[in-house]
Amino acid sequence: MRRTTSTLLSLSALLAASALAVPAAGAAPRNDQPAAAPAGWETVDGSELARFAGADGRAQAPAATGRSAARADDSGTFALKSVRNGKFTATEKNYAAPNTGVLRARSAAVTGAWEGFAFEWHEATQTYALKSLANNRYVAVEGNYTGNSQNVLRARSTGAGTWERFTLYYNEDLDRWALQSALNGRFVAMENSYTGSLQYALRARSLEVTGSWEQFELLEITG
């Protein structure tokens, strides 16, 4: 994997080959492996992410206030910035149930633990679990939600299973990153066109990486 010197790393797309159905409410989690990497994208494992993030001269985000709320493993601690609207993803830990902990790309900067996530590599499944520094919870895909909130990403789990696992992809030419849910095989998109409390919410709903909706930048948090 190339080590770029761009200011921000980018998180982009996943899937493209097969059209995988979204599980209906009450459906059991998927246990099969994610689809093969789409053309132009490569999967990133724990050792590669750590090496890439530690590249000399890479610009980094300031330490998030309250970072000690969650422990980052060797893979690292990062902020996710949507390419679609240029905003960092925050954990809405003050939202009322059932949306407590929903992830939204709404912050102009990394101001604290709200925008921080520990990326924890799981060798057996070759996937990452994302733990929010804001509430020390793992990010899950809400496959049993219905309507516009189905498959929304929410930091609400104390452990990591299929609901909380993601394949990480990188596109060297675009310098962009993407996340694919292990639960439904869908790529994570930022819902720029939503209104209300779920505007800019992250949701695992795309069959392929169609553009900036599914593309992210990845910025290491240091300090």
N, C-alpha and C positions, 0 to 999 in steps of 0.2 A: 504494500500500500504506500502511495506517495505521501510524504510529509509536506503539506503546503504551508505557506507562511501568511495566509490570509487572516484578517483580524478575527473573523468568526468561522467556526466550523459549521457545517450545515447538516441538518437532519432531514432526509427526504424519503422517498417512496419505497414501496414494497409490493410485490405481486405483479401480475400482468398476464400470466399464462392461463390459469383457470378461473372461471366464474364460480366463486364459492358462495353458497347461500348463507344469509344471516340467520342465526338460530332463532326460532320462534320463542315467545315467552315461555319459560319453564323448560327449555331445552337444556340438555346436559352439555358441559363443556366439551370442546373437541380435544382429542388426545393424539391426533395424527400430526405429523411434521408439517411445517409451513411449506408452501410451494417453492420451487427453485427460484433463485434470484432472477429478476427480469433483466433483459439486455441492458448493459451499461451500468448495472449495479452489482456490488459484491457484498457478501455478508461479512460482518465484523465481529470477531470473537473477543474474549476478555483481554488476552495478551496484546492483541492488535490495537484495541482502543486505548489501553494504558500507554502503549508505546507512542501512538499517534498524539495523544493528549499531552505527552511529556516532551514533545519536540521543542528543541531550543529555539527561542525567539518568538514563540507563539503568544499572541496577545491573550490575556486572560481576564476574567471578571473578578471584581473584588470579592473578598470573603463575605458570605451572607450572614447577617446578624442572626444569632441563634442556631448556627450551623451544627452545633453539638447535639441538637435535638435528634439527629439521625446519624448513624455511623456509615461512612462510605467505605466500600471495600477497595481492593487494589484496582478495580476497574475505573473508579473515579467519581467525582461529584460535578454535576453540570447544570447549566441553564439551557432551556430549549427556546429558540426564537423562531417564530413562524415567518416563513418567507412571504407568505400571502399579505400579512398586514404589518410586518416588522416589529411585532410585539413579543415580549417574553411570556412564557407560560407560567401561570401562578396557580397555586392550590387554594381554592375558595373554602378554607376551613370554617369560615363564619357563616356560610350558607346554611339555611334551614334544611332539615330532612325533607325529601330523600336525596337532595343534591349536595349534602355536606361533603366537602372535599373535591368537588368537580374541578377539572383542569380547564383553564381558560387562557388564551393568548391575549392578555390585556395590559401587561406592564411595560412601561417605556424603558425601564432599566431594571437591573438586578439590585433591588433595594434591601433584601433580607432573605430569610428562609423560605418565604412564600414562593420564590422563583427557583429554589434549589432542589435537585434530585440526585440521589445516589444511584448509580448504575451498578447493579450487582449481577455478576456473571454466574450462570449455572451450567457447569460443564456437561452434565448428563443430558440436558435438553438442548444445549447449544443456544440458549436464549438469555435475555436480560430481564431482571425485575427492576422496576423503578420505585425507589422509596422517597416520598416527599419529606423534605427537611422541615416543612411547616407543621406537620402533625405526626411524623414518624410512622406513617402508614404506607403500605404498598399500593401502587396504582392498579386498579382493576378495570376491565372492560365490562360494562353493565349489559350483558347479553340478554338479560331478562326484563330490562326496561322496555317500554313500548313507545310508539310514536317517534317524535323528533329527538327524544333522549335515548332511544335504543342504541346500545354500544358506546355510550358516552364514557370517557375516561374519568375515574374517580379514585382519589387516594383515600381508601377506607379499610384496607385489609391488614391484619396483623401478621399474616403469613403469605407465602407466594406459591400459587399453583398455576394451572393452565390459564385461569382468568387473568392472572397478573404477569404473564410472560409475553415477551416481545422479541422478534428477530430484528436486529439492527442492520441496515444497509447503508452503503456509502457509494456515491457516484463521483469518481475522480474528476471527470470532465466538467461537471457542474459544480463541484465542491459543495454538494448538498447531501443531506441525510434523510432517512425515512424509517418509520417503524411499522412493523406488521404484527398484528395480534395473533398469538398462538391459539386463542379461543375460537375465532371465526375466519382466520386467514385474510382478513381485510386490512388495508393500509389505514393508518391514522390520518385524518384530515382535520383542518381547522375550519369551523363553521362560520365563515365570515359573513354570510348572508342572514344568519339567525338574528332575531331581535330579542330583547328582554334579558333575563338573567343568564341565558345560555348562549348569548352572542359571543362568538370567538371560542366556543367550547371545542375541545378535542374529542373526536369520535372515530372509532374504527369502523369505517363504512365504505371505503373505496376499493373497487376491484383491481385498480392499477394506479400508478402514479401518473396523473394526467397533467400535473403542473404544480404551481405554487401552493395549492390547497394542501397537498400531501408532503411538501418539502419544508425542512427545518434546518436551522443552523444550530450547532452544538458548541457551547462555550464553557470551558472548564472554569470552575470556581476555585480560587486559591486563597491561601491565608489561614 
